[in-house]
């Protein structure tokens, strides 16, 4: 019995043969094209009775009507909403700038008022 030797040495398992789950690699190109087709078409799906297709990076109602609203009208409204939000943000920025200008003007007028009062008091003392 060896001191540091390996008392248990199992047999090595033979390597597995790679078995593909698909037999497409065995087909030639023409058969492959017939089986899979070159024109996959647009992806479509059906959610709660509404048929949708994927066009130009967006899901569009296949029948043209989505929940009683025409898809084009919905996109137009969405764009108008974005435009109004941008306009609203610009107007908020302008209001903030005007408020800062108003507070700066009020502060300057108060400083000038104090200086004017000091000058008046100095001129009264001289008389």
Beta strands, then each sheet from edge to edge (+ up, - down):
strand 1: 44-47
strand 2: 50-55
strand 3: 58-61
strand 4: 65-66
strand 5: 69-70
sheet 1: 1+ 2- 3+
sheet 2: 4+ 5-
end
